[in-house]
Structures are given as C-alpha cells and as structure tokens.
Amino acid sequence: MKAKRKERQKKPSRLLRLWPRDRGTALVVVLAVVAVALYAVLVPVQTALYGGPVAMTMLLGLAAVGAPLLSLRHPHLAIIVFTASAVLMPLMITRDAAIGAPWPWSVPMLIAFVVAVAAITFRHGWRPGLIQLALGTAAGVTVAIMLPSIPSGNSLIVTTSIAAGVYLVAVLLAGRLRLGDELTRERAHTAQEQSRRELVEERTRIARELHDVVAHSMSLIQVQASTARYRVADLQPEAASEFDDIAASARGALTEMRRILGVLRTEDQAAELAPQRGIDDVPALVETTRRAGAAVSLSQAVSDDVSAATQLATYRITQEALSNAVRHAAGSPISVSLMADDTNVTVTVRNEYDGEATGTPGGHGLRGMNERATLLGGTVAAGPDAAGFWIVTARMPRHPITPAMEGPQ
C-alpha cells in the first residue's frame, strides 16, 4: 500500500519534468498551443459564418494568431501585423453575415486580440502593450467608420473593455514577476556575499590561530635551539651542530608560516591582533549570545592554571555548542557550566530538547568539537537526557601530556 502511495506521489513530479523550467520557453509553448487552437476555430468561423474568402481568411488568420508568437522577438512588427489583419479581415465580410454575427470581429478574433495585448504587455512592458491595445481598438473603430451601415457599437465596447481588463492584469502580473526576479537576484547576491564573508572570517581565524599558537611555538624552538650552545655547559660539537640544524629548520618553517599567513589574510579583512581566546573570554561570548536574543546562564569555577591549548578548545567548544543551541532550539533557555578539578576542565551546555536531533548527524560542528577534545586527550558527548534536555559535555585535561597538542587544529 505504501509503495502504491509513493508511486502516486511520484507521478505528478514526472509530469512536471516535461514542463519547461525556463519562463521564455514556457511562454512560447503556451502561445503556440493557443495559436493552433485559435487558428483551428477562427478560419472555419470566418469562412462559414461570415462568408470570407478561404485563402485570404487563412492568411489573415495566421497573421492574427501568430502575432503573439512574433511579439516575443519583434514586438513592433507583431503590432503592425496584427493591426493590419484586424483592419482587413472585417472588410471581407458580407453585410448580411455581419448583421447576424458579432462585428467587426468574431469571437476567435476577439480572443486573438486579447492574447496579443497580454503577450506583448507581459513580455515587453506596459508601453508596447498599451500601443497594441490602442491600435487594435482604433482598427475596430476604423472599420466601423468605413462601413457605417453595419451596427458595431456594442461589440466594440465589449471588445475594448475585455482587452483593457486583460491589459491591466498583464501589467500587474509582469510587474510582480519582475519584482520577484529582482528579489531572487538580491537573495542570491546576499547569499554569495554572506558565503564570501564567512570564508574570509574563517581564513582569518585560522591565520590568527596559526600565528598565535603554532608560530609562537616555532619561535620558541628556534630561540632555544640557537642559544643552546651558550646555555648548556660542555656541549659536544655534534650536539651543537644538531641544535643549529634544528634552529635552521625552525627558521625555514617560520618563513613558510609567514607565507601561508599572507595567503590566508586577505585585504578584505584586516589581520586581528587580539590575544588567543581562552576561558576568560567565555563570559563575553555568553553576553554576545544574550544580545542576539537568547536566554543564557553561566556558571564558572575554573582557576587560571590551565594550558593555552585547553583554554582555546574550551572557548571554541562552548562557542560551537551555543551556536547549535541558538540555531536548532531557538527561544529555549541555555545553561553553560565551566568546571575544573585537579586534572580536567569540563564544559556543559544544556538546552531544551524537542525530540529532534540538534544538528545534522555527522555535521562539521560536532565533528570539530570532537577533534579539538581528542587532540588534547579529552572527550565530547552530545545527546538528550531523561529530563528532556539536549546536553553537550566536553572534558579535557588541564595540561595535555603531549606538547604537540598545544596547537589548535
């Protein structure tokens, strides 16, 4: 049963695939179908009911119903062609037939006039559409003046009223579509600028962390290796040579680091010279989140005896957890807790849980938090609890064992 239901749901989508997505192509298809339908009705009506000559009726009918299609590329030529057919076609009708049927135009010709006005207005704006409306109405009035013995007042009033109404609708619809197109372009431009800004900010953040942590550590290595022969008594020449090689390698690495920083830091955003983020910056982060409209509470009990790498990871994990809470549980209260014992620093961020996963499984945010904690020898756990809250808990050592873990990843 479910399979059949899914099959039914798929059928409309398959039919929609046949419809052209481009607006210009769709308009050509619609106008072509209307032209064929009108031509199939107009020629028999003009020849059978109005007594018009078959050859001329076919030629002028083709001009009348084909003018909307012609207007897509050549609006002025289409106006001339339709107006000429609108003048000539009523002149070929016998007086007796004109008295017994709508005149100066038949109903299919009236529909062709309305379609021409709508197509020109929709495609090229209100000015060409108004010209077609005025010239088409003038064509009917001209024929009525040339053949005053045939009554035509009511027909002309009805024709002009219908055409004018359709013209106004086409003007409003075309304006609405143009406004929608402009809004779509603006949204695309805004999204592009937002993506570009986020890219620049991310590159600048990476450059700042490379400069503040990795480059700083490399500088210390270079200085220590260069001064080892002066600080260490009775240093063997082989060891001194090794230290010199280490110092040279560190200097080369620093040169490459400066080149990388030059690539990452662009002119779009000036390099930030602020110190690396740490636990002391978490209150400011919480306050920023409050200014964004979230209700955030903070409890903190961490001493200053925490390594720079753990402080950075603590700040970044708290930042990401707050961002996820605001994004996926907007309006719910958030609590942040920073606690430390003799060996570990623990971050806990809690917000209300509505039964749906907070964040996309395997997303970059949770993955990044896990990577930061794992590199320091810590852990991150995220998930709902029995009380109906979503909890993110990160536990990291106050002082990572491996010195290489001091750099941000």
Protein Blocks (a to p, Z undefined) as FASTA:
>chain_A
ZZmmmmmmmmmmmmmmmpcfblklmmmmmmmmmmmmmmmmmmmmmmmmnopafklmmmmm
mmmmmmmmmmmmmmmlmmmmmmmmmmmmmmmpcfklmmmpccfbdfklmmmmmmmmmmmm
mmnojklmmmmmmmmmmmmmmmmmmmmmbccklmmmmmmmmmmmmmmmmmmmmmmmmmmm
mmmmmmmmmmmmmmmmmmmmmmmmmmmmmmmmmmmmmmmmmmmmmmmmmmpghiafklmm
mmmmmmmmmmmmmmmmmmmmmmmpcfkbccdfbdcddfklmmmmmmmmmmnopacddddd
ddfbbcfklmmmmmmmmmmmmmmmmmmmghiacdddddddfkbccdddddddehiaedje
hiaklmmmmmmmmmnopacdddddfkopacddddddfbafblklmpcZZ
